[in-house]
Amino acid sequence: MKTIFDELVGLSEEEFEHRRREIIENYIRSLPEEKQRRARNIQFQIDLRLSRSPNKYIEMQKMFWDQFMKFNDALNSGVIVRKDNVLPFKGR
C-alpha cells in the first residue's frame, strides 16, 4: 500500500514543494473550523523557517527531531509543557 511519502519520493524540488503545500492545505481544510486558524498560523511559522534555510529538507528534519525530543522529554519527565503552564502527566 502506497503512502503519501511514497508519492513524494523522486519528485523534483518544485514538484515536491507544490505537492507538500497541496497535502497540507487539504489537511487543514479537513479540520474543524475552530482549529483551522491555529493550524494555518503554525504552518506559516514552519514555512517562514523553511524559507530562511538554505536546505529545506534538512531544516524539516531538524524541526521534526526538535519536536520529537521535546515530546520524548515531556513523556520521560512526567510533565507536559503547554505554553506557560506545566501540567502533571498522569500515566496509566
N, C-alpha and C positions, 0 to 999 in steps of 0.2 A: 504494500500500500504506500503510495507516494504521499509525502508530507509537503508542507509549504517550503521547507528547507530544501528538499529535493528539487523543487521547481526553480529555486534561486541559483542553484549550482550551475556554473558555466555561463551565466549571463554577463554581458559587458557591464561596466560600471554604470553607464547611463541606463541600461535596461534594468539593472538591479535596483537603482535608486527609484525609478518610475514604479516598479512593482512593489518595492518596500512601502512607498507612500500610499499606493493603492490598498495594500493589505491593512495598513494602519488606519486609513480613513474608513474602510469597511468595518473594521473592529470598533472604532469609536462610534460610528453610526449605530452599531448594534447595541450599545449601552443604553440604559435608561437615560432620558433627557437630563435628569438632575446630575448625572455623572459625566456627561459629555464635556462640559466646560472644563472641569478639572483635568480630564484626560487630554484635552487639547492644550491646556497650559503645560502639562508635563511634557507632552510631545514637542511643544515649542522650545522648552528648555533643552531637550535632547537634540533637536535639530540645530539649535544655536551652538551647542557644544561641538556637534559634528562639523558644522560649517567652519569652525575655527581650527579644526585639526587637519594636519597635512595628510593623514591616513585614516579615513573614516572607518575602515574595517577594524583597525587596531583600537581606535577610540571606542567603538561599540563593544569590543571585547573587554576593554578596561572598565567601561560603565557596568557591564554585566557582572564582572567579578567584584567590583566595588560593592554593588548592591547585594550580591550573594554573600560576601563576607560580613556585611552589616547584619543580614538576616541570620547567618550562622552564629555570629557573636551574640545576637539577641536571644536566640534559642538556647545557647550554651550558658548564658549568664542568668537566665531565669527571669529576665525583664524584657519587655518590648518597648522600644523608644518610639514615641509618636509625637512629632513636633517638639513642644516644650514639656510634654508630660511623660513621665515614666510610669508605666503600668506594670503591676506584678503579673508574671506569666504563670498561670495555673496549669500545670501538667495534668495528664490523665489520672 
